[in-house]
Amino acid sequence: MCIAVPAEVIEIREGNIGLVDYGDLRQEVRLDLVDAAVGDFVLVHVGFAIQKLSREEGLETRELFRQVYAAMEE
């Protein structure tokens, strides 16, 4: 099974590299497959942004992931 995780683009660097924020983690990802700008939410899979999301979808999905991880720690 493959999972893509929502992240917010907080910086775009040379070479079409984006610095994204997952909420508790920041990571560089490739932006070659999407036309993203700073502030956009994207789905990230294996280091590539593969789709843009609305801000609402991104925040909602991020919250669902947070709830799942919290339940796994109980």
N, C-alpha and C positions, 0 to 999 in steps of 0.2 A: 504494500500500500504506500502511496506517495502522499505527503502532506506539504502544503504550502502555508507559510505563516505570514500574517499581515504585519507590515512595518511602515513607519512614516519616514519619508525621505527628508533628511535634515541638512544635507549638503550634497552638491554635485561637484565631483572632482574631475580633473583632466583625464581623458581616456574613457569617458562614459562610465565612470565609477561613481556610485552613489553611497554615501554614508547613511545608513538607515537605523532607526530606533525601534526596537521591539517592545519597549516599555522598561525593561530591566537590562537590556543588552544593546550595544551598538556594534554594527558590523559593516564592512564594505561589501557591496554587491554590484554585479554588472547590470547596467540599464539598457543594454542593446536591444531588448525585445519590447520595450515600452517607451512611450514618450512621456516621461515623468518630470515633474518640477518639484522644487523644494516645497514641502507641505503636503504633497500628495501621499496617499496610502497606496502601497503596492503589495501584492502577494509575492513572497520570495520562496523559491524552491531551488535547492542545491546551488546557492550563490547567485542566482539570476532572478531579477524582478520579472515575473511572467505575465502580470495583469495589474491594471490600475483598479482601485476600489474607491467608492465614495468615502468621505471621512466617517460618515455614520457607520457604514459597513465595516470599515477598518477597526473603529473603536469597539463596536459590538462584538466582532470576532475575537479581538484581543481580550476582551472581558471573558468570553466563553473559554478561551484557552486558560486564562488565569484561574477560573473556577475549576476546570478539569485538573490542573496541576495541584490546586489546593486540596481537592478531594482525594487525589492520589497520595498526598502526604499524611492524611488522617489515618 
